[in-house]
Structures are given as C-alpha cells and as structure tokens.
Amino acid sequence: MPLQATEPKNTKPPTLIVANEDGLRELRYDGSEVRALSKTPARMPRFLPGGKDLLFYVRATGEIRKLSLETRAETVSVRPPPIAPCTLVESSSP
C-alpha cells in the first residue's frame, strides 16, 4: 500500500525573530513584518524549549530577559550584580 503525503494541520508560514535597538520583531522570510514583540532594545534572541518563549540580552542593563510569545509579557531572568566603581590610586614617582 503506497504512503500518502498529508499536510500538517494548523501550519503557518515560517518566520524569523529579529533583534536590534528598536526591539524584537517577527518577520516573514520576504521581510514583511508579522508583529512587533517588544520595544526593549534587544540582542541575541534564543527560543526556549517548546518554542513559546524567547530569551534575549539587553546590553544597556546587562540583563537577560524572557518574553512570552503568547502574551508578550516580559520578565527579567538574570540581572547582573552591581559592580563597585573603580578608584584611581595615584602613585608617587621616585
């Protein structure tokens, strides 16, 4: 009995997640925008297992944030510890 190809149900065209100083956007492969996801300046977006959430880096704060693709709720996942300012120590020359 020959196998028949079947179309997957509820499929949508593939999209890309693009991150830049304007935030996160979902784009079609032709470059047209599907939707804006976040206005937070973002870098290095990565899908979490399951594909329903993204992690991304915020350069200005050093934070790693999580974005729900379903609700667009954004939470801070990792906040770097504060760094004490450096003090300049003047040395006396001989």
N, CA, C and O of each residue as an XYZ file, in Angstrom:
376
protein
N       0.856     -1.178      0.000
C       0.000      0.000      0.000
C       0.901      1.241      0.000
O       1.734      1.375      0.896
N       0.766      2.147     -0.966
C       1.623      3.335     -1.037
C       1.277      4.333      0.070
O       0.127      4.455      0.492
N       2.313      5.041      0.522
C       2.111      6.078      1.537
C       1.628      7.344      0.866
O       2.044      7.663     -0.249
N       0.754      8.065      1.540
C       0.251      9.318      1.012
C       0.781     10.470      1.866
O       0.804     10.387      3.094
N       1.203     11.534      1.207
C       1.657     12.722      1.932
C       0.447     13.466      2.463
O      -0.560     13.612      1.770
N       0.552     13.924      3.672
C      -0.538     14.706      4.265
C       0.005     16.054      4.708
O       1.155     16.160      5.136
N      -0.809     17.060      4.607
C      -0.442     18.401      5.056
C      -0.574     18.469      6.569
O      -1.573     18.008      7.122
N       0.422     19.037      7.246
C       0.265     19.230      8.686
C      -0.878     20.212      8.957
O      -1.075     21.168      8.207
N      -1.604     19.975     10.001
C      -2.727     20.849     10.336
C      -2.229     22.096     11.069
O      -1.227     22.058     11.783
N      -2.947     23.193     10.876
C      -2.669     24.459     11.571
C      -1.230     24.931     11.384
O      -0.585     25.349     12.345
N      -0.732     24.868     10.173
C       0.621     25.352      9.929
C       0.563     26.806      9.494
O      -0.379     27.233      8.826
N       1.568     27.546      9.877
C       1.677     28.928      9.426
C       3.022     29.071      8.733
O       3.940     28.296      9.003
N       3.151     30.039      7.854
C       4.432     30.210      7.164
C       5.552     30.466      8.161
O       5.316     31.081      9.201
N       6.763     30.010      7.871
C       7.879     30.214      8.792
C       8.222     31.697      8.928
O       8.072     32.476      7.987
N       8.678     32.060     10.105
C       9.044     33.443     10.381
C      10.409     33.500     11.055
O      10.938     32.485     11.508
N      10.967     34.704     11.113
C      12.237     34.973     11.785
C      12.000     35.930     12.935
O      11.104     36.771     12.867
N      12.789     35.813     13.986
C      12.779     36.790     15.070
C      14.010     37.664     14.877
O      15.129     37.158     14.797
N      13.804     38.967     14.803
C      14.880     39.924     14.574
C      14.999     40.822     15.796
O      14.005     41.343     16.302
N      16.254     40.996     16.269
C      16.512     41.838     17.439
C      17.447     42.971     17.049
O      18.425     42.765     16.330
N      17.132     44.183     17.535
C      18.009     45.330     17.333
C      17.656     46.407     18.356
O      16.927     46.141     19.311
N      18.166     47.607     18.162
C      17.925     48.683     19.123
C      16.460     49.122     19.164
O      16.046     49.806     20.100
N      15.679     48.735     18.165
C      14.246     49.058     18.150
C      13.415     48.001     18.865
O      12.212     48.188     19.046
N      14.027     46.899     19.274
C      13.306     45.839     19.979
C      13.309     44.532     19.219
O      14.190     44.270     18.400
N      12.301     43.710     19.508
C      12.149     42.396     18.881
C      10.966     42.429     17.926
O       9.899     42.942     18.263
N      11.162     41.876     16.726
C      10.096     41.806     15.735
C      10.075     40.421     15.112
O      11.103     39.755     14.990
N       8.905     40.015     14.730
C       8.741     38.768     13.991
C       8.510     39.138     12.528
O       7.613     39.920     12.214
N       9.325     38.574     11.635
C       9.252     38.877     10.207
C       9.033     37.619      9.390
O       9.462     36.528      9.768
N       8.361     37.791      8.267
C       8.266     36.709      7.290
C       9.595     36.660      6.533
O      10.378     37.608      6.591
N       9.846     35.581      5.839
C      11.094     35.444      5.089
C      11.214     36.464      3.957
O      12.321     36.741      3.494
N      10.099     37.022      3.510
C      10.169     38.049      2.467
C      10.489     39.428      3.046
O      10.620     40.396      2.297
N      10.617     39.525      4.379
C      10.968     40.785      5.033
C       9.790     41.574      5.560
O       9.986     42.571      6.255
N       8.576     41.162      5.254
C       7.411     41.882      5.773
C       7.205     41.535      7.249
O       7.437     40.404      7.678
N       6.769     42.527      8.004
C       6.614     42.353      9.448
C       5.315     41.645      9.780
O       4.255     41.979      9.251
N       5.412     40.662     10.663
C       4.243     39.964     11.165
C       3.719     40.718     12.383
O       2.533     41.040     12.467
N       4.638     40.998     13.342
C       4.241     41.728     14.547
C       5.464     42.204     15.307
O       6.539     41.608     15.232
N       5.276     43.298     16.045
C       6.295     43.775     16.969
C       6.092     43.012     18.276
O       4.968     42.901     18.767
N       7.170     42.492     18.832
C       7.076     41.689     20.052
C       7.443     42.484     21.302
O       6.834     42.299     22.355
N       8.437     43.370     21.190
C       8.911     44.149     22.335
C       9.619     45.396     21.815
O      10.237     45.372     20.750
N       9.523     46.482     22.575
C      10.241     47.707     22.220
C      11.557     47.828     22.978
O      12.296     48.793     22.782
N      11.859     46.859     23.844
C      13.110     46.854     24.587
C      14.265     46.573     23.639
O      14.239     45.562     22.938
N      15.295     47.450     23.592
C      16.451     47.160     22.736
C      17.006     45.772     23.073
O      17.270     45.468     24.236
N      17.177     44.943     22.057
C      17.498     43.534     22.299
C      18.634     43.045     21.413
O      18.908     43.590     20.344
N      19.286     41.989     21.904
C      20.330     41.288     21.152
C      20.202     39.795     21.426
O      19.669     39.379     22.455
N      20.696     39.008     20.499
C      20.836     37.554     20.620
C      19.576     36.819     21.110
O      19.645     36.119     22.120
N      18.440     36.955     20.432
C      17.254     36.214     20.875
C      17.429     34.718     20.668
O      17.993     34.280     19.666
N      16.945     33.945     21.619
C      17.024     32.479     21.552
C      15.700     31.887     22.021
O      15.151     32.315     23.036
N      15.188     30.905     21.285
C      13.977     30.213     21.704
C      14.283     29.287     22.866
O      15.322     28.628     22.895
N      13.375     29.244     23.817
C      13.443     28.245     24.884
C      12.779     26.965     24.374
O      11.975     27.020     23.444
N      13.104     25.811     24.972
C      12.452     24.576     24.545
C      10.929     24.738     24.573
O      10.381     25.322     25.508
N      10.265     24.230     23.570
C       8.816     24.373     23.460
C       8.425     25.470     22.487
O       7.316     25.459     21.952
N       9.337     26.433     22.246
C       9.103     27.472     21.259
C       8.096     28.537     21.615
O       7.688     29.310     20.748
N       7.677     28.600     22.886
C       6.672     29.596     23.274
C       7.273     30.819     23.958
O       6.576     31.808     24.186
N       8.553     30.756     24.285
C       9.228     31.855     24.965
C      10.577     32.117     24.308
O      11.179     31.227     23.707
N      11.035     33.358     24.439
C      12.354     33.768     23.953
C      13.168     34.309     25.108
O      12.622     34.926     26.022
N      14.470     34.081     25.072
C      15.408     34.784     25.943
C      16.169     35.757     25.067
O      16.476     35.452     23.915
N      16.478     36.941     25.610
C      17.285     37.898     24.865
C      18.102     38.741     25.830
O      17.777     38.857     27.011
N      19.160     39.321     25.307
C      20.110     40.115     26.081
C      19.818     41.596     25.883
O      19.565     42.047     24.766
N      19.856     42.359     26.997
C      19.687     43.809     26.954
C      21.029     44.431     27.308
O      21.445     44.406     28.466
N      21.696     44.980     26.324
C      23.055     45.493     26.510
C      23.129     46.630     27.534
O      24.054     46.666     28.345
N      22.179     47.546     27.507
C      22.223     48.727     28.376
C      22.239     48.361     29.864
O      22.865     49.053     30.665
N      21.558     47.283     30.231
C      21.465     46.890     31.642
C      22.237     45.621     31.956
O      22.472     45.316     33.125
N      22.640     44.871     30.924
C      23.316     43.595     31.134
C      22.356     42.476     31.498
O      22.789     41.382     31.860
N      21.059     42.737     31.407
C      20.061     41.741     31.806
C      19.800     40.733     30.696
O      20.009     41.003     29.513
N      19.341     39.573     31.115
C      18.777     38.587     30.205
C      17.303     38.526     30.544
O      16.926     38.283     31.691
N      16.477     38.747     29.541
C      15.031     38.790     29.756
C      14.344     37.659     29.010
O      14.848     37.134     28.017
N      13.178     37.305     29.525
C      12.350     36.267     28.923
C      11.081     36.922     28.397
O      10.456     37.723     29.094
N      10.699     36.583     27.167
C       9.499     37.123     26.545
C       8.574     35.984     26.166
O       8.976     35.061     25.458
N       7.332     36.044     26.636
C       6.323     35.069     26.237
C       5.791     35.477     24.868
O       5.329     36.605     24.697
N       5.848     34.579     23.899
C       5.333     34.878     22.570
C       3.810     34.889     22.541
O       3.208     35.483     21.648
N       3.189     34.235     23.514
C       1.728     34.198     23.561
C       1.153     35.473     24.161
O       0.196     36.033     23.625
N       1.726     35.939     25.271
C       1.167     37.099     25.983
C       1.993     38.370     25.800
O       1.530     39.465     26.118
N       3.208     38.224     25.292
C       4.190     39.314     25.162
C       4.615     39.887     26.514
O       5.142     40.997     26.588
N       4.383     39.130     27.572
C       4.852     39.532     28.907
C       6.359     39.352     28.955
O       6.894     38.336     28.512
N       7.035     40.356     29.502
C       8.498     40.373     29.561
C       8.933     40.359     31.022
O       8.451     41.160     31.823
N       9.836     39.458     31.367
C      10.351     39.389     32.734
C      11.869     39.320     32.712
O      12.471     38.819     31.761
N      12.479     39.833     33.780
C      13.937     39.767     33.917
C      14.288     38.387     34.450
O      13.828     38.001     35.525
N      15.096     37.643     33.710
C      15.522     36.311     34.141
C      16.835     36.370     34.903
O      17.015     35.673     35.902
N      17.757     37.207     34.424
C      19.069     37.338     35.064
C      19.422     38.809     35.118
O      19.399     39.501     34.100
N      19.748     39.286     36.309
C      20.216     40.659     36.490
C      21.625     40.577     37.048
O      21.837     39.942     38.081
N      22.596     41.205     36.391
C      23.971     41.113     36.883
C      24.122     41.838     38.218
O      23.418     42.814     38.478
N      25.030     41.369     39.058
C      25.249     42.046     40.338
C      25.858     43.430     40.098
O      26.551     43.645     39.104
N      25.596     44.362     41.010
C      26.204     45.685     40.846
C      27.725     45.591     40.967
O      28.262     44.785     41.727
N      28.386     46.430     40.205
C      29.847     46.451     40.221
C      30.284     47.739     40.898
O      29.837     48.829     40.543
N      31.164     47.594     41.879
C      31.661     48.772     42.590
C      32.529     49.597     41.647
O      33.299     49.041     40.862
N      32.409     50.908     41.720
C      33.240     51.739     40.845
C      34.716     51.597     41.195
O      35.081     51.387     42.352
N      35.539     51.715     40.190
C      36.985     51.654     40.399
C      37.470     52.998     40.936
O      36.969     54.055     40.553
N      38.423     52.936     41.799
C      39.019     54.176     42.297
C      40.431     54.269     41.764
O      41.164     53.281     41.715
N      40.793     55.457     41.371
C      42.120     55.680     40.829
C      43.086     55.921     41.981
O      42.876     56.802     42.815
N      44.121     55.141     42.010
C      45.131     55.290     43.057
C      46.351     55.937     42.417
O      46.969     55.389     41.505
N      46.667     57.093     42.914
C      47.824     57.799     42.362
C      49.094     57.263     43.024
O      49.158     57.076     44.239
N      50.087     57.027     42.190
C      51.357     56.552     42.731
C      52.363     57.689     42.648
O      52.338     58.513     41.734
N      53.226     57.701     43.612
C      54.273     58.738     43.578
C      55.473     58.177     42.821
O      55.895     57.045     43.054
N      56.007     58.975     41.924
C      57.168     58.514     41.177
C      58.437     58.986     41.860
O      58.476     60.079     42.425
N      59.477     58.161     41.807
C      60.736     58.498     42.512
C      61.506     59.635     41.905
O      62.568     60.000     42.410
